[in-house]
Amino acid sequence: MTDRLLKDLADIVRSKNAGPYRITFDILFKDRERYEAVRSTGVIRPETVAAAYGIAVSEVSSFFEIDMANAIKITIRRPRAQGSSGDGDMYGCQHHVPLMLIRVPVA
């Protein structure tokens, strides 16, 4: 068994605002086979997302596996309120990189 980065397995990994205090992430797969292969490892879960972002698990406000869409949706609390002093990403679209770098074991 070997590890691959999530970015090499998913077709889309993106982030965006979910209001001024949250950022949401979408992990999307074109085919069911890769979605199920990643999902079945159990690697993508609130604990690993929190570790990737250096936040407490309690900061992960929602986590859904959406089988019909071959997708995983995760929402976290923003480290700073949108538009507040020090916020370097008003739209929340640059926060997905740590998620993309999670290592997933594959056969």
N, C-alpha and C positions, 0 to 999 in steps of 0.2 A: 504494500500500500504506500502511496505517496501523497504529498500535500500539494494543493494548487490554491492560488489566490482566488477569492470570490470573484474578482473582476474578470478572471479567465473562464469562469463557469457560467456566470449570469450574462444575459444579453444587455440588460440595463440595470445600473445601480445609480440612483439619483436621490437628491435631497431637495426640499423646498419648505417654505414656511407653512406652518399649520396654525396661523395666528401669531400675535406678537410675542408669545411666550413658549412656543413649541416649534420643533423642526420634525418633519416627517421624512422617512426614507422608504423608497420602493426598490425592491429587488425583483426583477422580472426575467422570466425565462420563456423563450419561444416554444420550447418543447417540454412536454410532460416528463420525459425521461431524465433530463438534467435537473429539473425542478425537484423531482422525487429523490434523485441521488443526493442532492444537497440537503434537502429537508430531512431525509432519513438519517443523516449523520448526527443530527441534533446539535451541530456546531453553531448554527445561527439561532441564538436564543437571547433573552434579555441579559443574561450574565456576560456573554461574550461581547455583546454590543456595548454594555457598560464598561467592560475592560478596555475595549478598543478606543473608547472616548475618555477614559480616565474619570468616569463618573460613578456614582452609587447606582446600584440596580433600581433603587426607588426613583431615580430620575428618568427611567424608561417608563413612559406613561401608558403605552399600549404596544402590543405585539400580536400580529395576526398572520397566520398562514392561510392563504386564500387559494384553495385547490382549484377552483373553477377558472382562475386567472393565471395559474402557475406563478404565483407571486407571494412575496413576504412583505408585509408592511409594518414599519416600526416607527414610533413617535417618541421623542425625548424632549425634556424641557430644554429650552435654549440656555446656553451659558450666560447670556445677557439678553435683556429685552430687545426686540427689534428696534433699531434706530437709536438705541441709547448710546451714551459715550463709550467708546471702545468696541462697538459692534462693527466688525469688519465685513459683514456679509448681510446686507439689508434683506435680501431675498431668500437667504437660507440655501442657496444653490451650490455652495462650495463646501458643504460639510460631509459629503459622502465618501471622501477618500479613506478615512480610517476603516470604514465598513468594507470598502473594496479590498483592503489589505488583510482581511481575516483569512486565515489558512483553513482550507477544507480538505479532509482526507478523502481520497478517491482511489478506487480499485484500478 
